[in-house]
Amino acid sequence: MALILHAGKTNKNAFKALIVAEYTGVKIELAENFEMGVSNKTPEFIKMNPLGKVPVLETPDGAIFESNAIARYVARLKSYESPLFGSSLLEYGQVEQWVDFSTTEIDTGLGNWYRPRVGLTPYLPAAEEAVVASFKRSMGALNTHLASNTYLVGHSVTLADIAMICTLYLGFSWLLPKSVTSEFPHVERYFWTLVNQPNFKKFMGEVKQAEALPPVQSAKKPAQPKEAAKAKAKEEPKKAKEEPKKEAPEEEEAPKPKAKNPLDLLPPSKMILDDWKRLYSNTKTNFREVAIKGIFFIDSYFIFPITGN
């Protein structure tokens, strides 16, 4: 039984296993008449992957899902010491490092940027700003590494390069125009060099870069069942007829009595303050004499006359 890959012909994650197979000489056949949304919902497919996701590799000994796991399996099917994993234990670790990086950093960033723009998830400008900043930081790290390396690990194509190029393929084709990728010239050189290698080009064909970022679309709302819509329409007139109950006004607290001022108990003063002010404002000389008269005013009108010791 040949290996059968269940996925669409343009699935970038399926490309990983197919390209690996070209480098290792393993024969893989794509499932005939595979239709996403139909073929992956059948009981036979669900037995291979309970989540119904693609790709899935059907082997004589059982099924494997998750694209990186499938690519690893194919890479070692003929020889456990596959050159696609490097030439030393260190290079093997570095290959695995970049395979993970392509998934957790590049693929995740591309998906988080792409999905809101095409209406698959809600679009929030502030959220996109954070996603783009994080993605460009990851691309910057990749660009720095490629500034002094032709390939991700060693001096030839490894599984790391295959995984990375398949991930970038979606970005360059559907999301990232030249105005974005030009910030990362070493990533550009790396991508266009490898997608034009025969083993990549066989499945990817002539890759064309996106001309602009996808225009922002509103998130798609799930269709409302007809019965639920009718029930909702009947309830709305009833709600309109019902008058909202008026809430009882809150009782106002009685004003608290003001505290009495002790000075209010004194009898009213006889002093005419305006006369006293007029005396002082009109006096130009003999201020001492006027001051004495001022004391007279106070003695005459103040309730407690000024007296000497």
Secondary structure, DSSP 8 states (H G I E B T S, - for coil): --EEEES-TT-HHHHHHHHHHHHHT--EEE-TT--TTTGGGSHHHHHH-TT--S-EEEETTEEEESHHHHHHHHHHSS-TT-GGG-SSHHHHHHHHHHHHHIIIIIIHHHHHHHHHHTTSS---HHHHHHHHHHHHHHHHHHHHHHTS-SSSSTTS--HHHHHHHHHHHHIIIII--HHHHTT-HHHHHHHHHHHTSHHHHHHH-S----SS-------------HHHHHHHHHHHHHHHHS-------------------GGGGS------HHHHHHHHHH--S-HHHHHHHHHHHHHHHSSS-----
